[in-house]
Amino acid sequence: MSRTLRICLGALALSVFGCSQGDVAEPAPGCLDISALPSTPAISFRNDLMPIFGLSCIASSCHDQSAKKANLILGDPSACGPMGTSCYDAAAKWSYTFKTPPPETLVQTVLDNLVTNGTSATNPALRRVVPQNPGDSFLVDKITGQQNSKQYPGQCTNLDPTRPGVCGSDMPQGITGGMCAEQSDRVQAIAMWIQQGAQNN
């Protein structure tokens, strides 16, 4: 089956079956329609984004405090408890539950990496998160797999030459289309949090 046919069939499947579950409204076909993001429910950085990052970005040790790939910290496995403890919980809203609330210093570090000091290592002209503007937030481009098809100011530098794309690979790594491919409800939650001001809530 040709690559073009597979892409078309995938797009058709997304448009017919949708791509979201959970208590966040279903995004438009193609995973995310920023112009139609709902204003509710309120998305919490601690209760929504930290668990999303925990499962998608920390379990693989890509963006924890030791690896910090692309100079980005999105959490740390130690927030789950002693070594070997898992926060995975299939019954939880985002399939990830912290046994105790993550330390405030870790929450602030993650927030600073995204917002306060959130310049992309791939392209210093880009902000990872632009509060109230998910369309200009590089994080959204990475998790929707759009980073290599958009025109940006400045030049991207792929920090991992083993991965395709001048602006880096889709996130999470190894999933073509990023979170859109399998976890579009998470993509929408992240975009809503940004649109709601990217608050420390």
C-alpha positions in Angstrom: 0.0 0.0 0.0 1.5 3.4 -1.0 2.4 5.9 1.7 -0.1 8.5 0.2 -2.9 5.9 0.3 -2.1 5.1 4.0 -2.1 8.8 4.9 -5.4 9.3 3.1 -7.0 6.3 4.8 -5.7 7.5 8.2 -7.1 11.0 7.6 -10.5 9.4 6.6 -10.5 7.2 9.7 -9.9 10.3 11.9 -12.7 12.2 10.3 -15.1 9.3 10.6 -14.3 8.0 14.0 -13.0 11.2 15.6 -9.9 11.2 17.8 -10.8 12.0 21.4 -12.3 10.5 24.5 -12.7 11.7 28.0 -14.2 14.8 29.4 -12.4 17.3 27.1 -14.5 18.1 24.0 -13.6 16.2 20.8 -11.4 18.1 18.5 -12.1 18.6 14.8 -10.8 16.0 12.3 -7.0 16.3 12.0 -6.8 16.3 15.8 -6.8 20.0 16.8 -8.8 23.0 15.6 -7.4 25.9 17.6 -10.1 28.2 16.3 -12.8 26.0 17.9 -11.2 25.2 21.3 -13.8 25.2 24.0 -13.3 27.6 26.9 -14.3 25.0 29.5 -13.5 22.9 31.4 -10.6 24.7 33.1 -7.4 22.8 32.5 -5.1 22.5 35.5 -1.3 22.5 35.2 -0.9 20.2 38.2 -3.9 17.9 37.7 -3.9 17.6 33.9 -0.6 18.6 32.3 1.8 17.1 34.9 0.1 13.7 34.6 0.0 14.0 30.7 3.8 14.8 30.7 4.4 12.1 33.2 3.0 9.3 31.0 4.1 10.7 27.6 7.4 12.4 28.3 8.9 11.2 31.6 8.1 7.5 31.5 10.5 7.3 28.6 13.1 9.4 30.5 13.4 11.8 27.6 12.5 15.0 29.4 13.2 14.3 33.0 15.8 16.2 35.2 18.7 13.9 34.2 18.2 13.5 30.4 16.5 16.8 29.7 16.6 16.3 26.0 16.4 19.6 24.0 17.1 21.2 27.4 13.5 20.6 28.4 12.4 19.2 31.7 8.8 18.1 31.9 8.9 16.2 35.2 10.9 13.5 37.0 10.2 9.8 37.8 11.1 10.5 41.4 7.7 12.3 41.7 6.1 8.8 41.6 8.0 7.7 44.7 11.0 5.3 45.3 12.8 3.8 42.4 10.7 1.3 40.6 7.4 2.8 41.6 5.0 3.4 38.8 2.4 6.2 38.5 0.6 4.4 35.7 -3.1 4.0 36.5 -5.4 2.8 33.7 -8.4 4.1 35.6 -7.1 7.6 36.1 -8.2 10.5 33.9 -4.9 10.7 32.0 -3.8 7.1 33.0 -1.2 8.5 35.4 -1.6 9.3 39.1 1.0 10.8 41.4 1.1 8.9 44.8 1.7 12.3 46.5 1.5 15.7 44.8 4.7 16.5 42.9 7.1 18.7 44.8 6.4 22.4 44.2 10.0 23.0 43.0 9.5 20.4 40.3 6.2 21.9 39.2 7.8 25.3 39.0 10.8 23.9 37.1 8.5 22.4 34.5 6.5 25.6 34.2 9.6 27.7 33.8 10.9 25.3 31.1 7.7 25.8 29.2 6.7 29.4 29.8 9.2 31.6 31.7 12.4 30.4 30.1 10.7 28.5 27.4 12.8 29.2 24.3 13.0 26.2 22.0 16.5 24.6 21.8 15.7 23.7 18.2 15.0 27.3 17.2 15.7 30.1 19.7 13.3 32.4 17.8 10.4 30.1 19.0 8.7 30.0 22.4 7.6 26.6 23.6 4.5 28.1 25.1 3.0 31.5 24.3 0.3 32.1 26.9 -3.2 32.5 25.3 -1.8 31.5 21.9 -1.5 27.8 21.3 -1.1 28.4 17.5 2.2 30.1 18.1 3.4 27.6 20.8 6.1 25.3 19.5 5.0 22.7 22.0 1.7 22.4 20.2 3.4 22.0 16.9 5.6 19.2 18.2 2.8 17.2 19.7 0.7 17.6 16.6 3.5 16.8 14.2 3.4 20.2 12.5 6.9 21.4 13.3 8.4 20.5 10.0 5.6 21.8 7.8 5.3 25.4 9.3 7.3 28.4 8.4 9.1 29.9 11.4 11.3 32.9 11.9 14.9 31.9 12.3 16.4 28.5 11.4 15.7 25.2 13.1 18.6 22.9 14.0 17.7 19.2 14.5 19.5 18.3 17.8 19.1 14.6 17.2 20.5 13.7 13.7 19.2 10.1 14.1 15.7 11.5 13.9 14.1 13.0 10.8 13.0 16.6 10.2 15.0 19.9 10.4 12.8 21.0 13.3 13.0 17.7 15.1 10.7 14.7 15.4 7.1 14.5 16.4 6.5 14.1 20.2 6.3 11.7 21.8 9.2 10.2 19.8 8.4 7.3 17.6 4.8 8.2 17.0 4.3 9.8 13.6 1.8 12.7 14.0 2.8 13.0 17.7 0.1 12.8 20.3 -2.5 13.5 17.6 -2.0 9.9 16.4 -3.2 8.3 19.6 -3.9 10.8 22.3 -5.7 13.8 20.8 -7.7 14.4 24.0 -4.3 15.2 25.6 -3.4 17.5 22.7 -6.6 19.4 23.2 -6.0 19.7 27.0 -2.5 21.1 26.5 -3.8 23.6 23.9 -6.7 24.6 26.2 -4.3 25.2 29.1 -2.2 27.5 26.9 -5.3 29.3 25.6 -6.5 29.8 29.1 -3.3 31.6 30.0 -0.7 28.8 30.7 -1.3 29.4 34.4 0.4 27.8 37.4 -2.8 26.2 38.6 
